[in-house]
Amino acid sequence: MDWMTRLSPRGRARVAGVFEFLEGNASSQGQVFLLGRLIVTGDAAATAHNILANETLFRFGFLLSVAGVAFHLVWGLFMYQLMKPVSSTLSALSVFFVITTSVLQALTAFFYLAPLLVLQGGPALDGLSTAQTQSLAMVFLKLNGAAFQLDLVFFGLWCLVTGYLIYRSTFLPRVLGVLLMVDGLGWTLYVWPPLATYLFPAIAVASGLAELPLQFWLIVFGANSKRWYEQAQQTQVSEQVAITGGG
C-alpha cells in the first residue's frame, strides 16, 4: 500500500479518474443494462423465464454490481485524499456519503442475486407454487430497484459536496465543480422517484455533462500538484491559527 502514499496529487487524481470510470461502467452495465434486458415489466413469469434461461448473463451482472462496490470505495478514498486540502471537514463528509452509497450498492447486489436463488428453489421454498416463487422473485427485483434509487440519492449528495470542493479548489477547473453540483442535484431527486423518472432525460444530460468531463480531466490531466501543495499548506496554516485562536 506504500505506493498509494507516495503518489503525487496528479497521480492520485488519475487513479481516482480510472476507478470512477470503472465504477460507472460496472454499476450501469450490471444494474441498468444487463438487468434491464431480462426484466419484463408487469410480467413475473416472463421475467423468471428470462433469468433462468440467461443465468450466466444474470450472474455476470451480479459480479459487475459487486465490482462496482469495490471500485466506488477506491474512487472515494482517492477523491478524499485529493480534496482534503480544500476542507478536511467537507472531505470527511464526502467519505461518509461514499461509504453510505457503497453499502446501498452492496444491498442492491444482494437483492440482485436473490431472484435467481428463489427461482432455482430449494427445501425452504417447497411449499410455494411456481407462480408464487415468480412473484417473490419480482418482489426482490423491485426491492433492488428501490435500493438502487436510494443509492442514487446519496451519490447525488456526494456530487454536491465534492462539486463544491472542486469549485473551491485551486488545482482543478472550477467549471467541473459547478457541473458536478448540478449533476448531484439531479440525482437527489430520486428521493421522490416519480419526479426523477419524469425528469430523467434532463438528469441524464446533466450527468453526461458533469461526470464524463470530470473523468476525462482526472485521467488525462490529473490535478495541478504545485497548486495542490500550496492550498494544502494554506489550509494547514489556517487550521493552526483557528486552533490557537480558539485556545
PEJO-V780615 format. One record per backbone hydrogen bond with DSSP energy under -1.0 kcal/mol. NH is the residue of the N-H (numbers start at 1). CO is the residue of the C=O. E is the energy in kcal/mol with one decimal. If there is no record, write none. Layout:
BEGIN
nh:NH co:CO e:E
nh:NH co:CO e:E
END
This chain:
BEGIN
nh:4 co:1 e:-1.2
nh:6 co:2 e:-1.6
nh:12 co:8 e:-2.7
nh:13 co:9 e:-2.3
nh:14 co:10 e:-2.0
nh:15 co:11 e:-2.3
nh:16 co:12 e:-2.6
nh:17 co:13 e:-2.4
nh:18 co:14 e:-2.2
nh:19 co:15 e:-2.4
nh:20 co:16 e:-2.2
nh:21 co:17 e:-2.1
nh:22 co:18 e:-2.4
nh:23 co:19 e:-2.7
nh:24 co:20 e:-2.5
nh:25 co:21 e:-2.1
nh:26 co:22 e:-2.7
nh:27 co:23 e:-2.8
nh:28 co:24 e:-1.9
nh:29 co:25 e:-2.3
nh:30 co:26 e:-2.4
nh:31 co:27 e:-2.8
nh:32 co:28 e:-1.5
nh:33 co:28 e:-2.2
nh:34 co:29 e:-2.9
nh:36 co:32 e:-1.5
nh:37 co:33 e:-1.3
nh:38 co:35 e:-1.2
nh:39 co:35 e:-1.6
nh:43 co:40 e:-2.3
nh:47 co:43 e:-2.0
nh:48 co:44 e:-2.5
nh:49 co:45 e:-2.3
nh:50 co:46 e:-2.2
nh:51 co:47 e:-2.2
nh:52 co:48 e:-2.4
nh:53 co:49 e:-2.4
nh:54 co:50 e:-1.2
nh:58 co:54 e:-2.5
nh:59 co:55 e:-2.9
nh:60 co:56 e:-2.1
nh:61 co:57 e:-2.0
nh:62 co:58 e:-1.7
nh:63 co:59 e:-2.3
nh:64 co:60 e:-2.2
nh:65 co:61 e:-1.9
nh:66 co:62 e:-2.2
nh:67 co:63 e:-2.6
nh:68 co:64 e:-2.1
nh:69 co:65 e:-1.0
nh:70 co:66 e:-1.4
nh:71 co:67 e:-2.7
nh:72 co:68 e:-2.2
nh:73 co:69 e:-2.0
nh:74 co:70 e:-2.0
nh:75 co:71 e:-2.6
nh:76 co:72 e:-2.8
nh:77 co:73 e:-2.1
nh:78 co:74 e:-2.2
nh:79 co:75 e:-2.1
nh:80 co:76 e:-2.1
nh:81 co:77 e:-2.2
nh:82 co:78 e:-2.0
nh:83 co:79 e:-2.5
nh:84 co:80 e:-1.5
nh:86 co:83 e:-1.6
nh:87 co:83 e:-1.2
nh:91 co:87 e:-2.2
nh:92 co:88 e:-1.9
nh:93 co:89 e:-2.0
nh:94 co:90 e:-2.1
nh:95 co:91 e:-1.7
nh:96 co:92 e:-1.9
nh:97 co:93 e:-1.9
nh:98 co:94 e:-2.2
nh:99 co:95 e:-2.8
nh:100 co:96 e:-2.4
nh:101 co:97 e:-2.6
nh:102 co:98 e:-2.6
nh:103 co:99 e:-2.4
nh:104 co:100 e:-2.1
nh:105 co:101 e:-2.4
nh:106 co:102 e:-2.3
nh:107 co:103 e:-1.9
nh:108 co:104 e:-2.3
nh:109 co:105 e:-2.0
nh:110 co:106 e:-1.8
nh:111 co:107 e:-2.4
nh:112 co:108 e:-2.0
nh:113 co:109 e:-1.9
nh:114 co:110 e:-1.8
nh:117 co:113 e:-1.6
nh:118 co:114 e:-2.3
nh:119 co:115 e:-2.6
nh:120 co:116 e:-2.0
nh:125 co:122 e:-1.8
nh:126 co:123 e:-1.2
nh:128 co:125 e:-1.8
nh:133 co:129 e:-2.3
nh:134 co:130 e:-2.2
nh:135 co:131 e:-2.1
nh:136 co:132 e:-2.5
nh:137 co:133 e:-2.3
nh:138 co:134 e:-1.9
nh:139 co:135 e:-1.8
nh:140 co:136 e:-1.9
nh:141 co:137 e:-1.8
nh:142 co:138 e:-2.0
nh:143 co:139 e:-2.3
nh:144 co:140 e:-2.3
nh:145 co:141 e:-2.0
nh:146 co:142 e:-2.3
nh:147 co:143 e:-2.6
nh:148 co:144 e:-2.2
nh:149 co:145 e:-2.0
nh:150 co:146 e:-1.9
nh:151 co:147 e:-2.2
nh:152 co:148 e:-1.8
nh:153 co:149 e:-1.3
nh:154 co:150 e:-1.8
nh:155 co:151 e:-2.1
nh:156 co:152 e:-2.3
nh:157 co:153 e:-1.8
nh:158 co:154 e:-2.1
nh:159 co:155 e:-2.4
nh:160 co:156 e:-2.2
nh:161 co:157 e:-2.3
nh:162 co:158 e:-3.1
nh:163 co:159 e:-2.6
nh:164 co:160 e:-1.8
nh:165 co:161 e:-2.1
nh:166 co:162 e:-2.7
nh:167 co:163 e:-2.3
nh:168 co:164 e:-1.9
nh:178 co:174 e:-1.9
nh:179 co:175 e:-2.4
nh:180 co:176 e:-2.0
nh:181 co:177 e:-2.0
nh:182 co:178 e:-2.0
nh:183 co:179 e:-2.3
nh:184 co:180 e:-2.7
nh:185 co:181 e:-2.2
nh:186 co:182 e:-1.7
nh:187 co:183 e:-2.0
nh:188 co:184 e:-2.1
nh:189 co:186 e:-1.1
nh:190 co:187 e:-1.8
nh:191 co:188 e:-1.7
nh:192 co:189 e:-2.1
nh:195 co:192 e:-1.2
nh:196 co:192 e:-1.7
nh:197 co:193 e:-3.0
nh:198 co:194 e:-1.9
nh:199 co:195 e:-2.0
nh:203 co:199 e:-2.1
nh:204 co:200 e:-3.1
nh:205 co:201 e:-1.9
nh:206 co:202 e:-2.4
nh:207 co:203 e:-2.3
nh:208 co:204 e:-2.4
nh:209 co:205 e:-2.5
nh:210 co:206 e:-1.2
nh:211 co:207 e:-2.9
nh:214 co:210 e:-1.6
nh:215 co:211 e:-2.4
nh:216 co:212 e:-2.5
nh:217 co:213 e:-2.7
nh:218 co:214 e:-2.7
nh:219 co:215 e:-2.5
nh:220 co:216 e:-2.7
nh:221 co:217 e:-2.0
nh:222 co:217 e:-2.2
nh:224 co:171 e:-1.8
nh:225 co:223 e:-1.0
nh:228 co:224 e:-2.2
nh:229 co:225 e:-2.4
nh:230 co:226 e:-1.9
nh:231 co:227 e:-2.6
nh:232 co:228 e:-2.4
nh:233 co:229 e:-2.2
nh:234 co:230 e:-2.2
nh:235 co:231 e:-2.5
nh:236 co:232 e:-2.1
nh:237 co:233 e:-2.2
nh:238 co:234 e:-2.4
nh:239 co:235 e:-2.4
nh:240 co:236 e:-2.1
nh:241 co:237 e:-2.4
nh:242 co:238 e:-2.3
nh:243 co:239 e:-2.3
nh:244 co:240 e:-2.5
nh:245 co:241 e:-2.9
nh:246 co:242 e:-2.2
nh:247 co:243 e:-1.6
END
